[in-house]
Amino acid sequence: MKPMSVLIKPVSGNCDMKCAYCFYRDEQTHRNVSSFGMMNDRTIKNVLRKVILHSAGVCSIAFQGGEPTLAGIDFFLRTVSYAKRFNRNNIRIDYALQTNGLNINEQWCRFFKENHFLVGLSIDGTREIHDKYRRTVSGHGTFSQTAKAAEVFDRHGVAYNILTVVHRELAARTDEVYTFYKNRGWHYQQYIVFLFEIH
Ligand code: SF4
């Protein structure tokens, strides 16, 4: 047996945002079943049981979307309790979750902190750049809400990093973006390169 990692998408590609370069939204429009809806308890139990019982030493469980927090905090409370139940070999379980930050509140932060989640928060540069590309379904910029999520994380001591999509416009302003992040105290950063034209 080896350490294992699993990536879980509890709400399929569903999301409360409509970013200009969302790969998943595009993917959904091109497949036979656009959304598989919310993962049921039977499926999450099956996944956890198999992955935890077949892992040696450590098991990494990551949640992505769409926006995984749309599954609701009760789904995650149940998930963590199932994982504990299946962890008969007492291995280390590392949790991670990627979020756009819109639903983050004190309750989520307590949950992340108590269960040692590493959270990735999607922020794409300064307010000006972020709001141009990362919008709600109704077309409003989301920087204020996302930056507020970072503040709540800081208050609760949640471990998080900033995940940034580097597209042509942002790539031309990396000094400005890096300084902006540094001044905000966002020292843990990840970058993914966007290779296509944004329409
Ligand atoms: S937050 Fe993520 S999943 Fe949602 S629209 Fe933006 S890129 Fe897509």
Residues whose N, C-alpha, C, O or C-beta is under 5 A from the ligand:
A	BS01	SF4	C15 M17 K18 C19 C22 Y24 G65 G66 E67 N100
